[in-house]
Amino acid sequence: MSAPQMRPTVLVGVDGSAMAEKAVRWGAAEAARQGIPLRLVTAIGRAVDDLPGRHDHYQDALLEHVRGRLTFAAEEAARQAPGIEIEQELVVGSPLSVLLAESRRARLVVIGDRGLSRIEGLMAGSVAVALATRSSCPVVIVRGDERAPADLAALPVVVGIDANPAAEAAIAFAFDAAATRQVPLVALHTWSDLAFNSAMAGVVLDWPAIEVEEAERLSERLAGWSEKYPGVPVERVVTRESPAASLLTWTDRAQLVVVGSRGHGEFAGLVLGSVSNALLHRSACSVAVVRDMAEVPA
């Protein structure tokens, strides 16, 4: 007999921090939009039975405290999105290892930009970066001020696009996010890496002509997606600014910015380099990092 198939969920890492609470609310709203369960998971670093020199009352208190996080998170999620199905799980392991394992059966992982890393004693954003690099599904890092639904309705989804074919996964995610939210999509294409290519030193370039050519390439890249999502208005933006600078410019007027986990030129350093650091630490809205499925181990 074949094993039963796992149901896709929106997975949220819960650790009791204020940022995790924001992630729970964001994840609950997303689960409601997608019509799938919300799965709340909290990690405890080691089995309480293995804690040396601890008495039963301490172990019971610790477990009660951790389970209380989940109960509070579930109540918060139910308030945010009444009627959604909510799963709760306490898992032994580090937050990163637990979320990576859970990501194999999730449709989306949602975490706060700070909080989970604090549990492990890591720098802010370390867990988020590691998840973005290694997760088996897209990861949303919740950032910025929470907005009322009426305010969000006026804000677009922004996607960063480069020349790498692997960016198709991010484009697909962004179009779907815009469609489910019924908001416009801003497709941002930067080509600043051309300006700093050492092999072109001393060459006089026709920048206006290059800009026209890059705009045509962007339109061709998006044509199929616009046909698939005819109800999503698309604004195409082509700029010579650096990816980090141009994306950050949009984050204070967007509800979500979407990027791929690998790229070309500046975008190639997205997860481990300057662009990721800028987005994870300075973005005014939530950030979705989408891996090319070809990169995900079977």
C-alpha positions as CSV (number, residue, x, y, z in Angstrom):
1,M,0.0,0.0,0.0
2,S,1.4,3.4,-0.9
3,A,2.0,6.0,1.8
4,P,-0.7,8.7,2.1
5,Q,0.2,12.0,0.5
6,M,1.1,14.9,2.6
7,R,-1.2,17.9,2.5
8,P,0.4,21.2,1.5
9,T,0.4,23.8,4.3
10,V,1.5,27.2,5.1
11,L,4.2,26.5,7.8
12,V,5.0,29.2,10.4
13,G,7.9,28.9,12.9
14,V,6.7,29.9,16.4
15,D,9.0,31.0,19.2
16,G,7.0,33.4,21.3
17,S,8.7,36.5,19.9
18,A,6.8,39.6,18.7
19,M,8.1,39.0,15.2
20,A,6.9,35.4,15.3
21,E,3.4,36.7,16.2
22,K,3.5,38.9,13.1
23,A,4.5,35.9,11.1
24,V,1.6,33.9,12.5
25,R,-0.9,36.6,11.4
26,W,0.8,36.8,8.0
27,G,0.7,33.1,7.5
28,A,-2.9,32.8,8.7
29,A,-4.0,35.3,6.1
30,E,-2.0,33.5,3.4
31,A,-3.5,30.1,4.4
32,A,-7.0,31.6,4.1
33,R,-6.1,33.0,0.6
34,Q,-4.8,29.7,-0.6
35,G,-7.5,27.6,1.1
36,I,-5.0,25.3,2.8
37,P,-4.2,24.5,6.5
38,L,-1.9,26.6,8.6
39,R,0.7,24.6,10.4
40,L,2.3,26.1,13.5
41,V,5.6,24.5,14.7
42,T,7.8,25.3,17.6
43,A,11.1,23.7,18.3
44,I,12.6,22.8,21.7
45,G,16.4,22.4,21.6
46,R,16.6,19.0,23.2
47,A,14.3,16.4,24.7
48,V,13.5,17.5,28.3
49,D,14.2,14.0,29.6
50,D,17.8,14.5,28.5
51,L,18.3,17.7,30.5
52,P,20.8,16.9,33.3
53,G,20.0,17.6,36.9
54,R,16.4,18.7,36.1
55,H,13.4,17.6,38.1
56,D,10.0,16.5,36.8
57,H,8.4,19.8,37.8
58,Y,10.9,21.8,35.7
59,Q,10.3,19.6,32.7
60,D,6.6,19.9,33.1
61,A,6.8,23.6,33.4
62,L,9.1,23.9,30.3
63,L,6.7,21.8,28.2
64,E,3.7,23.8,29.4
65,H,5.4,27.0,28.5
66,V,6.3,25.8,25.0
67,R,2.9,24.4,24.4
68,G,1.5,27.7,25.6
69,R,3.3,29.4,22.7
70,L,1.5,27.2,20.3
71,T,-1.9,27.7,21.9
72,F,-1.4,31.5,21.9
73,A,-0.3,31.4,18.2
74,A,-3.3,29.3,17.2
75,E,-5.7,31.7,18.9
76,E,-4.0,34.6,17.2
77,A,-4.2,32.8,13.8
78,A,-7.9,32.1,14.4
79,R,-8.6,35.7,15.1
80,Q,-6.7,36.8,12.0
81,A,-8.4,34.3,9.7
82,P,-11.5,32.7,11.3
83,G,-12.4,29.3,10.0
84,I,-9.0,28.2,8.7
85,E,-7.7,24.8,9.7
86,I,-4.8,25.0,12.1
87,E,-2.3,22.3,13.0
88,Q,0.1,22.6,15.9
89,E,3.3,20.7,16.5
90,L,6.1,20.7,19.1
91,V,9.3,19.2,17.7
92,V,12.6,18.4,19.3
93,G,15.5,20.0,17.4
94,S,17.0,23.3,16.5
95,P,14.7,25.8,14.9
96,L,16.7,25.7,11.6
97,S,16.8,21.9,11.3
98,V,13.2,21.5,12.3
99,L,12.0,24.1,9.7
100,L,14.2,22.6,7.0
101,A,12.7,19.2,7.6
102,E,9.1,20.6,7.8
103,S,9.7,22.5,4.5
104,R,9.8,19.3,2.6
105,R,6.0,18.9,2.9
106,A,5.0,22.6,3.1
107,R,3.9,24.9,0.3
108,L,5.4,27.9,2.0
109,V,7.5,28.6,5.1
110,V,6.9,31.9,7.0
111,I,9.1,33.3,9.8
112,G,9.8,36.6,11.4
113,D,13.0,38.4,10.5
114,R,14.2,38.1,14.1
115,G,13.4,35.8,17.0
116,L,14.2,32.3,15.8
117,S,17.8,33.3,15.4
118,R,17.8,34.6,18.9
119,I,17.0,31.1,20.2
120,E,20.1,29.7,18.6
121,G,22.3,32.6,19.6
122,L,22.8,33.5,16.0
123,M,22.9,37.0,14.4
124,A,19.6,38.4,13.3
125,G,18.7,37.0,9.9
126,S,20.9,33.9,10.0
127,V,18.1,31.5,10.2
128,A,16.2,33.4,7.5
129,V,19.3,33.3,5.2
130,A,19.9,29.6,5.9
131,L,16.2,28.7,5.2
132,A,16.2,30.8,2.0
133,T,19.3,28.9,0.9
134,R,18.2,25.4,1.8
135,S,14.4,25.2,2.2
136,S,12.5,22.8,0.0
137,C,9.8,25.4,-0.7
138,P,9.6,29.2,-0.9
139,V,10.3,31.2,2.3
140,V,8.7,34.4,3.4
141,I,10.5,36.6,5.9
142,V,7.9,38.9,7.6
143,R,9.2,42.4,8.0
144,G,7.9,46.0,8.2
145,D,4.8,47.5,9.9
146,E,1.6,45.5,9.8
147,R,-1.1,47.2,7.6
148,A,-4.8,47.0,7.6
149,P,-6.4,44.9,4.7
150,A,-7.8,48.0,3.1
151,D,-4.3,49.5,3.0
152,L,-2.7,46.4,1.6
153,A,-5.3,46.4,-1.2
154,A,-3.6,49.4,-2.7
155,L,0.0,48.0,-2.5
156,P,1.5,45.9,-5.3
157,V,3.7,42.8,-5.2
158,V,7.2,43.5,-6.5
159,V,9.5,40.9,-8.2
160,G,13.2,41.3,-9.0
161,I,14.0,39.8,-12.4
162,D,17.4,39.1,-13.9
163,A,18.7,37.2,-16.9
164,N,19.0,33.9,-15.1
165,P,16.4,31.3,-16.3
166,A,16.2,30.1,-12.7
167,A,14.3,33.3,-11.9
168,E,11.2,31.8,-13.5
169,A,10.3,30.2,-10.1
170,A,10.3,33.7,-8.5
171,I,8.2,35.1,-11.3
172,A,5.7,32.3,-11.0
173,F,5.4,32.9,-7.3
174,A,5.0,36.7,-7.7
175,F,2.3,36.4,-10.4
176,D,0.4,34.0,-8.2
177,A,0.8,36.2,-5.1
178,A,-0.5,39.2,-7.0
179,A,-3.4,37.2,-8.5
180,T,-4.6,35.8,-5.1
181,R,-4.3,39.3,-3.6
182,Q,-5.9,41.0,-6.6
183,V,-3.2,43.6,-6.8
184,P,-0.8,44.8,-9.5
185,L,2.6,43.3,-10.1
186,V,5.8,45.4,-10.5
187,A,8.4,43.6,-12.5
188,L,11.8,45.2,-11.7
189,H,14.7,44.4,-14.0
190,T,18.2,45.8,-13.2
191,W,21.2,45.6,-15.5
192,S,23.8,47.6,-13.6
193,D,26.2,44.7,-13.8
194,L,26.9,45.7,-17.4
195,A,28.2,49.0,-16.3
196,F,30.8,47.5,-14.1
197,N,32.1,44.6,-16.3
198,S,35.8,45.1,-16.3
199,A,36.0,43.6,-19.8
200,M,34.1,46.6,-21.1
201,A,36.4,49.2,-19.5
202,G,37.0,52.1,-21.9
203,V,34.1,51.1,-24.1
204,V,31.6,53.8,-24.9
205,L,28.1,52.3,-24.6
206,D,24.8,53.5,-26.0
207,W,22.9,53.4,-22.8
208,P,19.5,54.5,-24.2
209,A,19.8,51.7,-26.8
210,I,20.7,49.2,-24.1
211,E,17.8,50.3,-22.0
212,V,15.4,49.8,-24.9
213,E,16.9,46.3,-25.5
214,E,16.6,45.3,-21.9
215,A,13.0,46.5,-21.7
216,E,12.2,44.4,-24.8
217,R,13.8,41.4,-23.1
218,L,11.8,41.9,-20.0
219,S,8.5,42.2,-22.0
220,E,9.4,38.9,-23.8
221,R,10.2,37.3,-20.5
222,L,6.8,38.2,-19.0
223,A,4.7,37.6,-22.0
224,G,3.8,34.0,-21.2
225,W,3.1,34.8,-17.6
226,S,0.8,37.7,-18.5
227,E,-1.2,35.4,-20.7
228,K,-1.5,32.9,-17.9
229,Y,-2.6,35.7,-15.4
230,P,-4.6,38.1,-17.6
231,G,-6.2,39.7,-14.6
232,V,-2.9,40.9,-13.1
233,P,-1.8,44.4,-14.2
234,V,1.9,44.5,-14.7
235,E,4.2,47.5,-14.4
236,R,7.6,46.9,-16.0
237,V,10.5,48.8,-14.6
238,V,14.0,48.8,-16.1
239,T,16.8,50.5,-14.2
240,R,20.6,50.8,-14.1
241,E,20.5,51.0,-10.3
242,S,22.0,48.2,-8.2
243,P,19.4,45.4,-7.4
244,A,19.6,46.2,-3.7
245,A,19.0,49.9,-4.1
246,S,16.2,49.5,-6.6
247,L,14.4,46.8,-4.7
248,L,14.6,48.8,-1.4
249,T,13.2,51.8,-3.1
250,W,10.0,49.8,-3.8
251,T,9.6,48.1,-0.4
252,D,8.0,51.1,1.3
253,R,5.2,51.1,-1.3
254,A,4.8,47.3,-1.7
255,Q,3.2,44.6,0.4
256,L,5.7,41.9,-0.7
257,V,9.0,41.7,-2.6
258,V,9.9,38.5,-4.3
259,V,13.4,37.4,-5.4
260,G,15.0,34.2,-6.5
261,S,17.6,32.4,-4.4
262,R,20.2,32.5,-7.2
263,G,20.8,35.1,-9.9
264,H,23.0,36.8,-12.4
265,G,25.4,39.6,-11.6
266,E,24.4,41.3,-8.4
267,F,21.4,39.0,-7.9
268,A,23.8,36.0,-7.8
269,G,24.7,37.0,-4.3
270,L,21.1,37.4,-3.2
271,V,21.1,34.8,-0.4
272,L,24.6,35.1,0.9
273,G,25.6,38.6,-0.2
274,S,24.8,42.2,-0.1
275,V,21.4,42.1,-1.7
276,S,20.1,39.6,0.9
277,N,21.5,41.6,3.8
278,A,19.9,44.7,2.5
279,L,16.5,43.1,2.1
280,L,16.5,41.1,5.3
281,H,17.7,44.0,7.4
282,R,16.3,47.0,5.7
283,S,13.2,46.1,3.7
284,A,10.0,47.9,4.7
285,C,7.9,45.0,3.7
286,S,8.0,41.2,3.8
287,V,10.4,39.4,1.5
288,A,9.8,36.1,-0.3
289,V,12.8,34.1,-1.4
290,V,12.0,31.4,-4.0
291,R,14.4,28.7,-5.0
292,D,14.5,27.1,-8.4
293,M,13.1,23.6,-7.9
294,A,16.0,22.2,-9.8
295,E,18.2,23.2,-6.9
296,V,16.1,21.3,-4.3
297,P,17.4,17.8,-3.6
298,A,14.8,15.1,-4.4
